[in-house]
Amino acid sequence: MSTATSSTAAAQAVVQLDGKDLPAHCPNPLMTTWSSHPRVFLNLDSHGSAKCPYCGTQYQLKPGAVVHGH
């Protein structure tokens, strides 16, 4: 996963996810702890994307990502 460093950039950032990164959650492991908010699990929509309700970071499945069922 990749992420932006400032809160303004984080709101406009798009974090690309692989199937191994699911379930999607924010803050993600690369975000700094001082700017964290409560962990929230994100439901990806039919287009494979979701937006964090706390910081606005956009999450999206990488093209061709394989999602395994539980």
ABEGO torsion letter per residue (X at the ends): XBBBABAAAAAABBBBBBAAAOBBBOBBAABBAAABBBBBBBBBBAAGBBBBAAAGBBBBBBBGBBBBBX
